[in-house]
Amino acid sequence: MIEVRDKEVLLSTKSTSYLLSYSKANYLTCEYYGSRLSSFEEAKPLVSDLIINQGTELNIDDKNLNLSLNQMKLELSTLGRGDFFSPSLIIKNSRSMIFDFKVDKVEVVKPIIHNILPMPRDPSEELVICLADNDMHVVVELHYILYSESDIICRYIKVINQDSQPLHILKAMSMQLGLVNHNSTLVSYYGNWANELNVQQTKITHGRIVNESLTGSSSNRHNPFFIVKEDNCNAINGNCYGYNLIYSSNFEESVEMDSFSKIRVQVGINSTLFDKSLLQGESFVTPCALLSYSSNGYNKLSKEFQTFINNHIVKKKFNFESRPIAYNSWESCYYKYNKRKIKSLIRKASKLKMELFVLDDGWFANRNDDAHGLGDWEVNRRKLPGGLKSLANYAIKKKMKFGIWMEPEMVNENSRLYKNHPTWIIQDGIHTPIKGRNQYVLDLTKKEVQDFVFDSVSKVIESADISYVKWDYNRNISDMPNSGTFFYDYICGLYSVLNRIVDKYPYILFENCASGGNRFDLGMLSFFQQSWISDNTDSFKRGEIQKGARLGYPLSVMSNHVSGKTSNQLLRYTSLDSKFNVACFGILGYELNLCDLKPVDIKCIKKQILFYKKHRDVFQLGVSSFIGRDDNSYSIQAQHNGKIIAAKYYTHTIPNPKEYHLRLLDTEKNCDYSFYSRIQNRDFARFGSLINMVSPIHIKEDGALIHFISNRFTMDGEYIHGIISGKILENSGIALPMLWSGTGISNSMSIIHDFDSRLYVFEKC
């Protein structure tokens, strides 16, 4: 709801309020953002009244000695008028670089949808506040968009040049927000390849903290999502503010505290090398920024973003549609395969009741390594006689859908495409362009390159019965030409291509991939329904990555795979059950050599798939929450339609472990819940020489006999079940089975290995 009265505007979502004022010489300020207010009057005790300027502050108005821009929580800030924070807008023309924007017009409008950049769908209300500098003939529109039943506010700005002189935009943040400092902390992501989405907490002190990307993508270094939380805020209590940006290229997000301990938050396009020129009558629109507030800790904030992304970002056809269990060929055979091997994998995947077969890299041109073939999207018929159509038909015959991997934005030097069009790559025309992963990036600012990418993808999709495309992007951008908007223009070119593709093939399930999580952002999720968030399939590290991702993103967009027991990335050995317990929270897939499976592994995977299909709605559509950390373990849960599935993930085991209990969050206090644990296998080989304490004959720890037994036989792990009220479940929790402590064993004892895990299902009675 948007209410406008004398120089005040109150924006109210279902449980938050955002109070704007332009009562001070027509400068637009945010006077309050927090829990929902019942009226304008309720906000009055919350607004600080500055009596006189402090220290060496400058007076913007001689009639008001307390009016300093540096002391006001401005919604838009510029240089040179007494505001000494980092400005949210830097512009200049040949006459001046000083601009003084004041409110000119306030109106509630029918929500505006533009096609320049992706926007959330189905808005309910929109507020547009026009700020003008009449001396410089420049207008800035501030847009605030609300969504029914959501606590998310969407913001962006539009800069309009009405002057005869060209206007240069050097910095344009999508949003700026002033906050009161309550000993606040910045919660943000950092990472790199196979190590994405690590969560770090940084105490906000005097100065400016900047998270940014300069790679040409949103990057695995810093993700656009972050939180500012107040002192004593945790998962379930306290005040916090969340932010994200619907943009897939270089971004800049900053939190700054000045000498008076005021905090300013900014979100937008990265200003490094940015220079957008506007002629008279031209305008520039920034990407959409999202913000939300929670008074009940960051789990509540996370729930708002998860729900909003499902309801307003992911394409409507797919936002609540079940996603298939995939089998991906990459870690099974890499580039080394032929038609016979692929058909064998299809048969085995089908017998295990998987639902989608994905042929990964290596199917086209002379692609037998990463130095050849990119750009030549024609099937290698020596390797795959009959082409993709033959394989797709075979998969469908085996009751599986068929999907394909592509990397359409890239080209190898060893390709026909590069030989025919060497000027199509990104280059500055002076230096020899450098390679990454033996490849260059195609210049999508060029219309002919956009058309080539669109045509190439279309031809592949139409060559066979393909229902899924994994779109990869495996290197960062370098050697860009001398253009102040190159990165922006590139991503707009990509968005244009994606718009054409998804409009033409609305039935295709697209998965976003960029060396894993190098472009895991809301811009890509506006076109692609799910995302491969990391190339790291080691279950322990992947669990940490997914735990970080859940802060700002829903399970429905996370594609996760069960890989071989020995991790390709870390050479760490973990069981298939532990890998499943991580991969199941999201969109489940498998990426291991099915031809090498032992009989016990086949049984194990069949049980996993049955379990996942039974609870797919919770794993894919459930709201995910962090329950808490307990010594050498942590717990998470997913909740949907009265059912809760909880996971407990262990790190290193310890001798004589303590008694563990599992508590849940957000239960229905007056309802009873039946619960049970997922039964997991006990591998005889992992008992080592201890097996000789019960064996009538001596068994060599790593000998042929133990391998023969463990390949064919296993015994069930512990199983617990019962009924408990939601109130007790949340307050005290269920007692978990005793952990192995070096001696003794029973059917009810839980034998936990390093990096092991367990799943528990709770359903309302």
N, C-alpha and C positions, 0 to 999 in steps of 0.2 A: 504494500500500500504506500502511495506517495501523497503526502499532504503539503500544500504550499500556503503560507500565510506571510504576514509582514516580515519580509526579508529573512525568512526562515523556511527551511524545507526539512520534513521528517520522512525518511525512508524506513519502512518497517517490513521486515521479513517475518517468518512465522515465530521466531524467538529472539530477534535482534533488532536494534534501531540504530540509524545513522543520521545524526542531526547536522545539517548544514546551515550556515548563517552568512549573510553579507551585510550585516548591520554596521560594520566598521568600515566606513568610507568605501563601501561597495567591493571590498576584497572578500573573496570566497574562502571560508574556513570550515573545518570540521570541528564542531564543538563537543561532539560525543559519539562514540561508537562502542556499543556493548549490549547488554541484555535489553530486551524490548521494553520500551516506555509506553505508558498508557496515554500520555499526552505531551504536548510541548512543555507545559508547566512543570512536569515531573523532572525535566532536564535541568531546570534553573539551578538547583543546588549543586549540580555536577560541573557547572561551567565556571572556570576561574576568571575572575575579574581583575585585569591588570590596572593598577592605580597609576603607576608612573614607570617610565622606562628605567631599566637597570643598567649600571655601568656606562659603557660607551655606545649603547644602542642608538640608532638613528631614528628620527621622527619623520614619518611619511606625511604627516599632516600637522601643520603648526597649531591648529585648533585643538588637537588631541595629543597631549604630551605623552600619553601612554601607548600611542599607536606606532609600533615598530613591526615591520614585516617579519623580522627575525624572531619575534615573540609570538607570532600568530601561527596556528596550525593550518597553513595554507594548503589548498587543494591543487594549486598550480604555482610554481615559483620560477622567477627569472633572475637575471644578473643585474647588479648596479643600482638597486633601489633600497638597499639596507638589509636584504635577506642574505645572510652569509653561510647558510647551509649550501650543500651542493644543489644547484637548481634542477628542476625537473624538465625545464624547457630552455634550450639555448638556441636563439635564432638571430639572424642579422641580415641587414641589407646594406646598400652602399651609403646610406645616411647614418645608420646607428646600429649598435647591438644592444641598446637599452630599450626594454619594452615594459610597459606598466599596464597589466590587464585587470580590468574591473568588470563586475557583472553588468551585462547589458540586457539580457533577457533570460527568463526562466519559464520553461514550459514542459508539461507532461504530454508526451506524444505517443502515437501508436508505435510500437517497437519497430525499429529500422533494421532491416537485414541487408547487409552489403556483401558482395561476392569477391571483394579484394583479398580478404584474409578469412580463415575459418572463424565462425562464431557459434556459440551455443544455440541450439534450436529451441523453439517453443517458449520464447520470453512472454511475460505477462504484462509488465509495465516498463516504461522508459522515461527517465528524466533527462532533459537536455538543458544545460546551463551555458549560455553564450557569454564568453569573456571577450572584451574588446579593448584594443588600444587605438583610439580614434585618431591620435596624432600620427600613428604609423600605419594605419589602415590594415590591420591584421586582426582576425577573429580566431579564437580558439573555442571549440565546442567541447564541453566535458559531458560525456555520456555515462549514465548510471542505469543499469538494466536489472530488473528484479524478476524472480521466477517463483511461481506459486508453489507452496509447500517446500521451499528451499531457503536455507540461510546463507546462500551464496549471492554476492553482488558482483555483477560484471561491469568493468569500467574500461573505457578507452577515450582517447581524445582525437579531435579532428582539427588540423591547422589549415586556415584558409587565408590566402594572400589576396587582399583587395587593393594593393598598392601597385603603381606602375613599375616600381623597381622589383627585380627578382628578389625573392626571399630565400635565404639559406637556412635550413634546419640542421643544426649540429647535434642536437640531443632532444629527444621527445619521449618522455616516459609515459607509459599508458596510465599509470596511477601514481599518486602521492598521498600519503596518510601520515598525519602527526599523531603520536601517541604520548600519553603520560608515562613516564618511566617508573616502574615498580620493580627495580632490581631485575631487569629483564634479561632473557637469554635468547640467542639466535640458535634455532635448530635447523640445520641444513645438511645437504648431501655433499660428499666428495667421492672421487674414485678414479678409475682408469679401466682399461680393458680387462674383463673377467673379474673385476673387483669394484663393480658399480654400487652406487646407492648406499655407501657407508654413511651412517648418521653421526654427525658431530654436534656438540653443544658448545657454543662460544658465549661467554658472558659479554654483554654489550657494555662497553666502556666508552669514554670520550674519544671521539674520532669516527671514522667511516669504515665499515666492513662491506666489501663488495664480493659477491659471487657472480661470476660471469663466464661466458664462453666466447672464444675467439676462433673456434675450429671450423666455422661454417655450418655447424649443427648445434643442437641444444647441448650435446656432448655428454660423455661419461664422466667428465671432470666435475661438473656441478649440474644438478638438475634444477629446472625452474621452480620446483615446489620448495617452500620453506615455511617455517613457523617462528613467530616471536611469542615467547611465553613469559608470563610474569613469575616472580619468585614463588616457590612452593607449588607451582603447577606440575601435575603429573598426569598419568594416563586417565584418571577418573575425576580429578579435582583441579580447580584453579582456572584462571583466565589465560586464554591464548588466542592468537590471530594467525590464520593461515593464508598463504598467497600462492598463486600459480599464474602462468602466462601461456596463452594459446598461440604458440609460436615455436618453430622448429629450427631456427637459425641462431645467430649470435644474440644472446640476451645479456642484460645487466640488471642485477638486483642489489640494492644497497640498504643498509641500516646505519643511520648516523645519529650520534649523540653529541649535542653541542655543549658549550661550557656551562649552560644553565640546566643541563641534564634533560633537555627535551629530545625526543626521538622522532626521526623522520624516516619513513619507509618509502622506497621507490621501486617500481617494477616496469621494465620495458625493453626496447631494442638496445643493443649495445651501442654506445656512442663512439667507441673507438673507430676512427676512419669514416664515421658516418657524416654525410653531407648531402642533403636532399634539397634540390633547387626547385622553387615554385614560381612560375610566372603569374602574372595577374589573372585572377579567377581560378587558379589551380588550388588543389587541396591535398592534404596527406592525412591518412588514417592510420593510427597505430594498432598493433595487435590488441586483443582483448586480455585484460588482466582479471583474475578472479580473486576475491577476498572473502573471508568468513571469520566469524568470532564464536568462541565457545567459552562458557563459564563453568563447564564440567569436564575440563581436561582435554588432552589432545585425542583421546579415543572418540569423543563426540565430534571434534573438528574433523577427524579422519572420516567418520561416518558421513558427514555432510559432503565432503569431496567425493567419496566413493559413490554415494547415491546420485550426486549431481552429474558425474561423468557418465554413469549408466543412463540417466534420464535425459541428458541434454547435450552430450558430446558424441557418444557412440551412435552410429547411424541407426535410425529407428528400427529398421528391418532386423538388426542383429542385437539390439541392446538387451533383450531378455530371451534370446534364442539360445538353446543348448548348443554348445560347441563340440565337435566330434573329438574322439580320442585318436590322436595322430600317431603314425609311425614315420620317423624321418630317417633317411638312409645315410646321413652324413657320417656319424661315428661308427657306422657299420662297415662302410667300404670307401669313404672319401671319394677320390676320383676313379678308383680302380673297380670297375664293374662292367658287366655286359648284360644283355637282355636275360640270359638264363639266370644269372644271379639275382637280378631285380625281381623276376617272376617268382623265384624261390622265396624271397623275402615277403612278397605280397601274399603268397600262400600261407606262410607261417604267421604273418600278422593277422590274416583273416581267421585262422584257426584259434588265435588268442582273443578273437572278438574285438580287435581294434577296428576303427571305423574310417580312417583316412590314411592313404599311403602318400607320402611326400617324397618325390624324387628331388634330392638336393643337387648341389653343384656337380658338374662334370658331364652333363647330358648333351652339350651343344658344341658345334665347331670342332676344333682340335684341343678341347679343354681336358687335358690330362694333368695339369698342374695350374698354379695360380698365375702363370706368366703368359698364358695363351687364351685366345678365344673370346674374351669379354667384348661385347658389342656385336658379335656375329651370332644372332639368336636363331640359328637353324640347327635342327637336331643332327647329331652325329650318327649317321645310319650305319656306319661300320660297327659302332658300339651298340646301337639300338636299331637293328633292322625292323622296319614296320613303324618306326617313329614313336612319338608320344601317344598317338591314337591307339596303337596296338597295346601299349602298356595300360592306358586308361581303360580300354575295353576289358582287358584282363582283370584289372582291379575291380571294376564294376561287376564282372562275372563272379568274382569272389566276395561280392557284397561289401565292397569298400569304395569310398570316393577316392578321387585321384587329384593330387596337387603337385605343384612345381615350384622350384626355387629360381629366382632371377635377381640380377643386379643391374637394373636398366640404366642407372645414372653413370656407369663406369665403362671404361674401355681399356684393353691391353694394347701396348705398342705392337705386339704380335697379333694383329687381327686385320681383316679386310677393311673394317670400318676405319681404323686409324690410317691405314695406307691411303684410303680414298678421301678421308676428311681430316687431315692432321690439324686443321684450324678449329675443329669443333671442341677441342679440349680447353679447359681453363688455363690461361697463360697470360703473362703481361706483355708478350711480344718482344721482350728484351733479353731476359734470362732463359737459360735452358730449364724447362719445367722439371721439377723433381717428381719422383714416383713414390707411391705408397702401396705396399702389397703388389708391386709390379704393375700398377695401373694408374691411369689418370681419371680425372672427373670430367664428364661432359659438361659443356657450358649451357645450362638451361636458361640463361638469359636470352639465348638465340631462339627465335621462333622455329627455324628449321630443325634445331636439335630437339625441341619440344615435340615437334611432329614426328621425328624419327623414333623417339622413345614411345610415344603413344602408339604408333604403327607397329613397332616391334612387339610390344606387350600384347596388343590386339591380335596379331598374327599367331602368337604362341597360344593364347587363350582359345582362339577359334580353331586351332589345329587338332584339338582333341576334346574329349569330355572332361574339362578341367573345372574343378569347383573351389580350388584354393590356390592362392599365390603367396609365396613368401618373398617379400621385397627387401633385398639386402642393400647395404651401403657401407662399404668396408674401408674407407679412408677419409681423412680430413681434407679440407680445401686449402690449397696453397697457390702461390703465383697468380693471385687474382689481378685482373686489369685495373688500371687507374680510374676507378669509379667510386664515388662516395656512397653509392647505394648498392654495390655489387652483391653483397651477401643477402640483402633484402630482396633484390631483383631475382637472385637465384632461387630463393625459397618461394617467391611468388610464381616463378616459372614452374617449379615443381608442383605447387598447389594447383596451378592451371591444368597441368597434365593429369594430376590425380582426380581432379573434378571431372575431366572428360572420361577417364577410365572407369571410375565408380558409377558415373551416370550411364555409361554404355553397358556395364556388366554389374548391375546391382545385386545379382545373386552370388557373386564370387566372394568367398571369405578371404580377405586379405590379412596377412600377418606382417606387421612392421618389424624390420630387423636392421640393425646398423652395427655390425660387429658386436652384436648383443645389444647393450643399452645405450648406444651412442646417440640415439635420437628417440629416446623414450619420453615423449612429451604429448601434450594435449593437441598440438597442431596435427601431428601424424595420426593420433587417435580419432580425429575428426573425419578421417578418410578410411583408416584401417582399423578393423574391429578389435584386434588383439596385437600384442607386442611380445617379441622375444627379448626379455629384459637383460639377459646376459648369456655369453657363450660358455660361462662356467657352469658345468653340470655336476660338480662335486657337491654332494648333498649338504654338508655342513656349511660351506661358504655360500651355496645357493640359498640356504635357509636364511642366512644373515642378509643377503641381498633382497630376498622377498620380504623379510621383516621390515627392512627400510622402505621398500616400495609401498607397503600397505599404509604407511602414514598418509600418503596423498592420492593413492590410486586403488581402484577396486580389483578384486580377484578376477573379475570377468575379462580383464584385458591382459592378464599375465599368462603367457604360454610357458609351460615348464615340462621338462623331459626327464624320465628315468633313463640313466645311461648305464654303462657297464660298471661293475663293482669297483674297479680301479679307475679313479678319475683321470681323464686325459689332461686336465689342467694342473692338478696337484699331485697326481700319483697316490692319492689317499684311497685306502680300501674301506668301503662301507657296504653294508648289505643292501640288497634290492628293496627290502622292506623299509629301511631308513630312507632310501632315495624316493620311494613312493610317498612316504609320509610328508616329505617336503613338496614334491611335485604335484600332489593331489590338490593343494590349495591354489586353485586357478584352473587353467585349461591343461589337462593331462596329455602327455605324449610320451613316446618311447624312442630312444635313440641308442640302441646297442645291437650287436650282431646276433640276430635271432638264430642263426645257424650254429652258434657256439653255445647255446643254452643247455644246461644240464636238465635232466628230468625234473629235479626239485625246483629249478628256476622256472620252468614252464608252468608247474602247478602254482607256484608263488604268484606269477604274473596273472594267471587266470583268476585267482582269488582277488588280486588287487583290482582288476578291471570290473569284476562283479560288484565289489564294494563301491568303487567309484561311481558306476552307473546307478547304483541304488541311492547314492547321496549326491549325485551330480548337481542338483539344484543348490545345495548348500555350498559346495566347493566352488561353483562358478558364480552364483548370484548372491551368496551370503555376504553380510557385512562383517568384515574382519576386524578384530580388536586384539590389542596386546594385553594379556592378562598380567604378566609380571615375570620378574627374574628371581631365581631362588638358588643361590650358591652356584652350582655347576650346571644349571639348566634354566630354560625360560619356557613360557607357555603362551600360546595364542589360541584364538577361537574364531570360528565363522558361524554366523547365525542367520537362519532363514526360515520363515513360516513355522515357528515353534520348535525347530530342531537346531541343536547346537553341536558342532563337532570341534573338539579341542585337541590340540597337539602339545606334547611336552618333548622338547628337544634338549638332549644332554650334550655336554662338551666332553671333558675328561672324567672318567670314573675315578672314584676314590674308595679306599678301604673303609669298612665299618660306616657305611653311609647312614644319614639320619632318616627319620620317618618323613615321607613326603605326602602332602595333601594337594588336591587339585580343586581350586575354587573357580567358579565361572562369573561372568559379568552379565548384567542386563537380563537376568532371569525373570520370569513371572512369579512373584513371591508366593502367591496363593495356589500355585499349581504344583502337582507332583511331576517328576521327571523319571522315566525309566532310563537306565544307562547300561552300557556294556563297552568293553574294550575290544579293539580289533585284534584278533589272534594272529600272532606272527610266528615265523618259523625259528626253531633253534637248530643251528648248524653244528653237527657233531664235530666237524673239524676244528671248530673254534674253542673246544674244550682243551685242546693241546694234550699234554701227557696226563692230565687229570683223568682222562677217560680210562686209564689203566686201573684206577681205584675200583671200578665196577666191572671191567672186562675180565673174562676168565682166561684170556690169552693176552700176551703183550702186543700192543698196537703201537707201531712207530708213529710219532707225532706228525710227520710229514710224508708218511709212507703211502704205498699204493692202496693198502687195505682201507685206511681211513678215507682216502679220496673216493674209493669205490662206494663206500657206505654213504658218505655225505653227498655224493652226486645223485643218489637214488632215494635216500631215506632222510627224513627229518622228523622232529617231534614238535608238537605245538607248544608255543609259549604260554605264559599265564593268561588267565581269563577272569575278569571280574564283571559283575552285573548286580543290579539292584534297583531300588526305587528311593528317591529322595525328594524333598520339597525344594522348590526354587529358593525359598528363604534360607534354608540350611545350606543348600548348595553354594549360595553366594557368600554366606557368612563364614562357614566352616569348611565346606568342600568335602569331597570324598577322600578317604584314605587310600593311597596307592599301594600296590603290593610291595612287600619288602624287597630291597635290592640285594643282589648277590654281594656277599661280604667276605668271600675267600674260602668259606667252608659251608658244607651242607647244600642240599638242593631239594626242591620240591616243585610240584606242578604249579603251585601258586606263587612261587618266587619269580621275580622279574630279573632276568639276566641282561644287564645293560652293558654294552660295549662302548668304547669311545665313539662319540659322535652318533650315538644311537637315538632312537625316538619311539614314541608310542602315540596312538590315536584312541580317543574315547568319544562315543556317540551318546547324546542326551536327547530324548524325545519327550514331549509333553504327553502325559497319560490321558 
